[in-house]
């Protein structure tokens, strides 16, 4: 697999990592980022993505469970699989922060606002990311913190550097939202790191309305749980054995917060790469993502559909909502003997596939 453009940009500037006490955070998707810290004094890498974190753990001869948060330590490296809030007590003071930019600008603002308390005055802040993901204008976020320069521009990515001089306080926590599906009401915390803020996205809303009348029996899986709303809804329908899984530590933490907020106690929350390592279920409900960072891809969902029958009991049902133009119906028909469209809108389609 080719290295990511952001990694290649950082690799050609690898001297910024040498003999430094580092914090690396943000959209850490390329495991090769870890190779850049070998000559640092100490490196703390906060990784939200379970797949990338497992790969980095393997690079230092370590393994990971499906728990969160987790800290994997080896020599001068601490690898933290966690949302940023839970990670904060585990992060030592540093003289250099390398922030890999999120496609969500407010998430970058949040990370800067939180992590500056771990950064020495006069320390360095670097931002790196793709130009079409906001890296070209990242200096506007850094200038209030101190003098800022452009270090490098390559592979359609930009690297900025700031000297940390001034604290900033520009992040506002998203407000809770209220969701009502039929007779079921839920209150949900929000997080800028997790898909769809400010309201329930239309695809998930259509999915919940489509499964509102199913009989609550057997084991259920909220796959790619995001804020946890599907698992909470399944619990309120009457399911007693529910697993909510996601690849994102921020999503897992938010799901935990929301289950507590809604007094739901029968949801098990685990880290997982789609269905890998998960059990068999009677119901799987999923609104699959098709973004990784700023890139779009249907490959993970197609692979999940191909493997879904192995994770369904006989007679088990997969409920999948997706943008209609993505064409998952044909893939479902190739892998399930019984597939039907149970709901649709101008944008979304809800499929029901039965494992005969």
Secondary structure, DSSP 8 states (H G I E B T S, - for coil): ----HHHHHHHTTGGGGTT-EEEEEE----GGGGGGGTTSSEEEEEE-BHHHHHHHHHHTT----S-SSEEEEETTEEEEES-HHHHGGG---EEEEEEE--SSHHHHHHHHHHHGGGEEEEEEEEEEEEGGGTGGGTHHHHGGGS-EEEEEEETTEEEEEEE--S----------EEEEETTEEEEE---TTSS--SS--HHHHHHHHHHTTS---SEEEEES-TTSHHHHHHHHHT-SEEEEEESBHHHHHHHHHHHHHTT--SEEEEE-STTTT---EEEEEE----EETTEE-SHHHHHHHHHHGGGEEEEEEEEEEEEGGG-HHHHHHHH-SEEEEEEE-SSEEEEEEE--
